[in-house]
Amino acid sequence: MASTSSEQDKGQSKKRKGEEILSILVKCQGRKEASFRVVASTKFSEMKSAYCNRQSLPINSVTFVFDGRQICDEDTPEQLKMKFGDEIVALIH
């Protein structure tokens, strides 16, 4: 499940009930950055939905990109081998 974090993290992933928790930053040109704390096995569809709600955007108008690759809704940070503090680019179309 995606949740926000307003406090500064120490740059390390944490574990909750055996699951790794990551802090991921979503950047979009002309918009405020959004920070999410997610379990590594969370599908990006949940983070995308939370981001779009926060930004008042229709969900079908946003594409997430990581390392030059479009992220599918069914992908997880674990599948993409993301680390604590990684950044995602949000493209609005």
C-alpha positions in Angstrom: 0.0 0.0 0.0 1.4 3.5 -0.8 1.6 6.1 1.9 3.3 9.4 2.2 6.2 10.4 4.4 6.8 14.0 5.4 9.7 13.1 7.7 13.3 12.8 6.5 14.4 9.2 6.0 17.9 8.0 6.8 18.6 6.6 3.4 18.0 3.0 4.4 15.2 0.6 3.6 13.2 -0.8 6.5 11.5 -4.0 7.1 7.9 -4.6 8.3 6.8 -8.1 9.0 9.5 -9.5 6.7 8.7 -7.0 3.8 11.1 -4.3 2.7 9.7 -0.7 2.9 11.1 1.8 0.4 10.9 5.5 0.0 10.4 6.5 -3.6 10.3 10.0 -5.0 8.0 10.8 -8.0 9.1 13.9 -10.0 7.1 15.7 -12.7 8.2 18.8 -14.5 6.2 21.8 -13.3 4.7 19.9 -10.3 5.7 19.4 -6.7 7.7 16.2 -6.0 5.8 13.5 -4.2 7.4 11.0 -1.8 5.9 7.6 -1.2 6.7 4.9 1.3 5.8 1.6 -0.1 6.3 -2.1 0.6 8.6 -3.5 -2.1 5.8 -5.9 -3.3 3.2 -3.2 -3.9 2.0 -2.8 -7.4 2.6 0.5 -9.1 -1.1 0.8 -9.9 -1.6 1.7 -6.2 1.1 4.4 -6.2 -0.1 5.8 -9.5 -3.6 6.1 -8.1 -2.4 7.9 -5.0 -0.2 10.2 -7.1 -3.1 11.1 -9.4 -5.5 11.7 -6.6 -2.9 14.0 -4.9 -2.3 15.9 -8.1 -5.9 16.0 -9.2 -5.1 14.1 -12.5 -7.0 11.4 -14.4 -5.2 8.1 -13.8 -5.0 7.4 -17.6 -3.1 10.7 -18.2 0.0 9.7 -16.3 2.8 7.3 -17.2 5.6 6.4 -14.7 9.1 5.9 -16.0 12.1 4.4 -14.1 15.6 4.1 -15.6 14.2 5.0 -19.1 11.6 2.2 -19.0 7.9 2.7 -18.8 6.5 1.1 -15.6 3.5 -1.1 -16.0 0.7 -1.0 -13.4 1.4 -4.6 -12.4 5.1 -4.0 -11.8 6.5 -3.7 -8.3 9.6 -2.0 -6.9 10.9 -5.4 -6.1 10.6 -6.6 -9.7 12.4 -3.5 -11.0 15.1 -3.9 -8.3 14.5 -0.5 -6.9 16.4 0.8 -3.9 15.5 3.2 -1.1 15.5 6.7 -2.4 15.1 5.9 -6.1 13.2 8.4 -8.3 10.4 7.9 -10.8 9.5 10.4 -13.5 5.8 11.0 -14.0 4.9 12.0 -17.6 1.6 13.7 -18.2 0.0 13.2 -21.6 
